[in-house]
Amino acid sequence: ANAPQAVASIALDDGEADTIDAAMKALMSGRDLPPEQPVVATFTSSLDAAVRLFWRNPDTGEEVLNGEVSGGDGLRIHTHPGHTFRAYRGDELVRSFTVTAERGGEEA
């Protein structure tokens, strides 16, 4: 079960391989695993009215308020790849965004 041939036959994507690489380096050096790196997402608005920004929980569909953006201002949020945000002006859905940047990256 733990033979090298059995372990080598497991198919891993790049993200999984990177996680195992980091775990093995931490184990061999006696250090803790590094924390997951967030994505820094910056939301801006060119509208004349304030826009409320909500994160949408993928499991429950609940929308959680993350802040408000006024014209010309920006809102920086630490988040993760694949997270979806929705911007509302009053009750009107203005736009929906899904984070596509890699961990440790930035998205505007």
C-alpha positions in Angstrom: 0.0 0.0 0.0 2.9 2.4 0.7 5.2 0.9 -1.8 6.9 3.5 -4.1 5.1 2.1 -7.1 1.7 2.5 -5.4 2.4 6.0 -4.3 3.8 7.0 -7.8 0.6 5.7 -9.5 -1.6 8.3 -7.7 -2.6 11.1 -10.2 -2.2 14.6 -8.7 -3.0 17.9 -10.3 -0.5 20.8 -9.9 -2.1 22.2 -6.8 -2.1 18.9 -5.0 1.5 18.3 -6.0 2.5 21.7 -4.7 0.7 21.0 -1.4 2.5 17.7 -0.9 5.8 19.4 -1.8 5.2 22.1 0.8 4.1 19.5 3.4 7.2 17.3 2.8 9.6 20.3 3.1 7.9 21.4 6.3 8.1 17.8 7.7 11.8 17.4 6.8 12.8 20.8 8.2 10.7 20.4 11.4 8.6 23.5 10.6 4.9 24.1 10.3 3.2 24.2 7.0 3.0 27.8 5.6 -0.5 29.3 5.8 -2.6 29.3 2.6 -2.0 32.4 0.7 -5.1 34.4 0.0 -5.9 36.3 -3.2 -6.1 40.1 -2.8 -9.2 41.3 -4.7 -9.7 45.0 -5.3 -13.3 46.1 -6.2 -14.0 49.5 -7.7 -17.1 51.2 -9.0 -17.6 53.8 -11.6 -21.3 54.3 -10.6 -22.5 57.5 -9.1 -24.2 55.6 -6.2 -22.7 53.4 -3.5 -22.6 49.7 -4.3 -22.8 47.0 -1.6 -20.5 44.0 -2.1 -21.5 40.5 -0.9 -19.6 37.3 -0.9 -21.8 34.3 -1.9 -21.4 31.2 0.2 -21.2 28.3 -2.3 -22.6 25.8 0.1 -25.6 27.7 1.4 -26.1 30.4 -1.2 -26.2 33.0 1.7 -24.8 36.4 0.8 -22.5 38.0 3.3 -21.9 41.7 3.2 -18.2 42.5 2.8 -18.4 46.3 2.4 -19.5 49.2 0.3 -17.8 50.8 -2.7 -18.5 54.4 -3.8 -17.6 55.9 -7.2 -13.8 56.2 -7.5 -13.1 54.3 -4.2 -11.7 50.8 -3.9 -12.3 48.0 -1.5 -9.5 45.4 -1.0 -10.6 41.9 0.3 -8.5 38.9 1.1 -10.3 35.9 -0.5 -9.7 32.7 -2.3 -9.8 31.5 -5.9 -13.3 30.6 -7.0 -15.1 32.8 -4.5 -18.1 34.7 -6.0 -19.0 38.2 -5.1 -22.2 40.2 -6.0 -22.5 43.9 -6.2 -25.9 45.6 -5.5 -27.1 49.1 -5.9 -30.1 49.1 -3.6 -31.9 45.9 -4.4 -30.6 45.8 -8.0 -27.9 43.2 -8.8 -25.3 45.3 -10.8 -22.7 42.6 -11.4 -21.4 39.2 -10.2 -17.7 38.4 -10.1 -15.8 35.1 -9.6 -12.2 35.3 -8.4 -9.9 33.7 -11.0 -6.4 34.7 -9.6 -4.2 32.0 -8.1 -3.4 31.9 -4.4 -1.0 34.7 -3.5 -2.1 36.7 -6.5 -4.1 39.8 -7.0 -7.2 40.6 -9.0 -8.9 43.9 -9.8 
